[in-house]
Amino acid sequence: GFGVLRRRGVRQQRPQRHRADVLGVLHREIEIKLPVSDPAGLAESLRARGYIESRSRHFERNTIYDTPDRALRARGELIRLRRAGDENIFTFKGRASVAKHKEREEIESRLADPVEFELILARLGYVATFRYEKYRTEWSRPGLPGIVMIDETPIGVFTELEGPPEWIDSEAAALGFSEADYTNLSYARIYEQHCRDNQIEPSHMVFDPA
């Protein structure tokens, strides 16, 4: 079974907590990604600015689903199943409005049985089109309206800043980034670009088996 936990439809300030705790809050997702060359240095900068780990480092396995003819991707929409420990979250993301920041509607639901839900998706005609894995650590600072996420992926480390646009810009600058560092690409698009740049046949963005 599953229960609807979050619909993002209006911009809203929110108290500090890790992302899994804010399911059910109404707002629009506003975010940027930034490539990170020094993850340890970024974590040190966050601590120096009063941030704490609101969710410790954890492994995420994500699967993007679409129709065989990629109808959702053509419309700029996305559905995703995320597994992170004992948490399983199904997400719909609407078409993004992309300028300096990426903004889009997001609806999420926690699943009791992801395997059963995958079977439902298959019966509805959806197929898994892209898998990606990462280790994520979430950081927050009391009194600030946004959240910083550090993602260790198979193709490098990135940080995501999610919150009001003004907070994103001020925190990015305080952490040593410029607007030229911003990217609004999804991880699927970042991976495709990485494969093109390195002349690699695209597959899935997953870690090599141990």
C-alpha positions in Angstrom: 0.0 0.0 0.0 1.0 3.6 -0.2 -0.1 7.0 1.2 0.3 10.4 -0.4 2.8 12.4 1.7 3.8 15.5 -0.3 2.5 17.7 -3.0 4.6 20.7 -4.0 2.3 23.3 -5.5 3.0 26.6 -3.8 6.3 28.2 -2.6 6.6 28.0 1.2 9.2 28.5 3.8 9.7 25.4 5.9 11.4 24.6 9.2 14.7 22.7 9.2 14.5 18.9 9.2 15.6 16.2 6.8 13.7 15.8 3.5 11.8 12.7 4.6 10.2 14.6 7.4 8.6 17.3 5.2 6.5 14.9 3.0 3.1 16.5 3.0 4.3 20.1 2.9 2.9 22.2 0.0 5.5 24.1 -1.9 7.3 24.0 -5.2 10.7 22.4 -5.4 13.4 25.0 -6.2 16.9 23.9 -6.5 20.3 23.9 -8.1 23.2 21.4 -8.4 26.9 22.3 -8.1 29.9 20.1 -8.9 32.1 19.6 -5.8 35.9 19.2 -6.2 36.6 19.1 -2.4 33.8 17.2 -0.5 35.7 17.3 2.8 36.3 21.0 2.4 32.6 21.6 1.7 31.6 19.7 4.8 34.1 21.7 6.8 32.6 24.9 5.4 29.1 23.8 6.3 30.1 23.1 9.9 31.9 26.4 10.2 28.6 28.1 9.1 26.6 26.4 11.8 25.2 23.5 9.7 24.6 20.1 11.2 24.0 16.7 9.5 20.2 16.5 9.6 20.4 13.1 7.9 23.6 11.1 7.9 25.3 9.6 4.9 23.0 6.9 3.4 22.8 4.9 0.1 20.1 5.6 -2.4 19.0 3.5 -5.3 16.8 5.3 -7.8 14.8 4.0 -10.8 13.2 6.3 -13.4 10.1 4.9 -15.2 8.6 5.9 -18.5 6.5 4.5 -21.3 8.4 2.6 -24.0 8.2 5.6 -26.3 9.5 8.0 -23.5 6.3 10.0 -23.4 7.0 11.4 -20.0 10.5 12.6 -20.9 9.1 14.2 -24.0 6.7 16.2 -21.8 9.5 17.1 -19.3 7.9 15.0 -16.6 9.3 12.2 -14.5 8.3 9.4 -12.2 10.8 7.8 -9.9 11.1 5.0 -7.3 13.7 5.7 -4.6 15.0 3.1 -2.2 17.0 4.4 0.8 17.4 2.0 3.7 13.9 1.0 4.8 12.4 4.0 3.1 10.8 3.7 -0.3 9.4 6.8 -2.0 7.6 7.2 -5.3 7.8 10.6 -6.9 6.2 12.5 -9.7 7.9 15.6 -11.0 6.2 18.0 -13.3 7.6 20.1 -16.2 10.4 22.3 -14.9 10.6 26.1 -15.2 14.3 26.6 -15.7 16.1 29.9 -15.4 18.9 30.5 -12.9 17.2 27.9 -10.6 15.1 24.9 -11.5 11.5 25.0 -10.2 8.9 22.4 -10.6 5.9 20.7 -8.9 6.8 17.5 -7.0 4.4 15.0 -5.5 5.8 12.1 -3.3 4.3 9.1 -1.6 6.0 6.6 0.7 5.4 2.9 -0.3 5.0 -0.1 2.0 5.8 -2.6 -0.8 8.0 -1.3 -3.6 8.1 -4.6 -5.4 4.3 -4.8 -5.6 4.3 -1.2 -6.8 6.8 -2.0 -9.6 4.4 -4.7 -10.7 1.6 -2.1 -10.8 3.8 0.1 -13.0 4.5 -2.7 -15.3 0.9 -3.6 -15.6 0.2 0.0 -16.6 2.8 -0.1 -19.3 5.7 1.7 -17.7 9.3 0.4 -18.0 12.5 1.2 -16.1 14.5 3.5 -18.3 17.3 4.7 -16.1 18.9 3.7 -12.8 21.2 5.8 -10.7 22.8 5.4 -7.3 24.4 7.8 -4.8 25.4 8.3 -1.2 23.6 11.3 0.2 24.2 13.4 3.3 21.8 16.1 4.2 22.7 19.3 6.1 20.6 22.0 7.7 21.0 25.1 9.8 18.5 26.2 12.4 16.6 29.3 11.4 17.4 28.9 7.6 14.7 27.9 5.1 16.7 25.6 2.9 18.6 22.3 2.9 22.0 21.4 1.5 22.6 17.8 0.2 25.9 16.3 -0.7 25.6 13.5 -3.2 28.5 11.1 -3.9 27.8 9.5 -7.4 29.7 7.2 -9.6 30.7 10.2 -11.8 31.6 12.7 -9.1 30.4 14.6 -6.1 27.6 17.2 -6.4 25.8 19.3 -3.9 22.1 20.3 -4.2 20.8 23.4 -2.6 17.0 23.4 -2.2 15.0 26.3 -0.9 14.0 29.9 -1.7 15.9 31.5 -4.6 17.5 34.2 -2.4 18.7 31.6 0.1 20.2 29.4 -2.6 22.2 32.3 -4.1 23.4 33.6 -0.7 24.4 30.2 0.6 26.1 29.1 -2.7 28.2 32.3 -2.6 29.0 31.8 1.1 30.2 28.3 0.3 32.6 29.6 -2.4 30.5 28.9 -5.5 29.5 31.3 -8.3 26.4 31.4 -10.5 28.7 30.1 -13.3 28.9 26.8 -11.3 25.1 26.3 -11.2 23.6 23.4 -13.2 19.9 22.7 -13.5 20.3 19.3 -15.2 18.9 16.1 -13.7 21.2 13.3 -12.8 20.1 11.5 -16.0 21.1 14.5 -18.1 24.4 15.0 -16.2 25.2 11.3 -16.8 24.4 11.6 -20.5 26.7 14.6 -20.8 29.4 12.8 -18.9 29.2 9.9 -21.3 29.4 12.2 -24.3 32.4 14.0 -23.0 34.2 10.8 -22.2 33.0 8.8 -25.3 31.3 6.2 -23.1 28.3 4.2 -24.2 25.5 5.3 -21.9 23.9 2.7 -19.6 23.0 3.4 -15.9 24.7 5.6 -13.4 25.5 2.9 -10.8 28.6 1.9 -8.8 30.7 -1.0 -9.9 30.0 -4.2 -7.9 32.3 -4.6 -5.0 
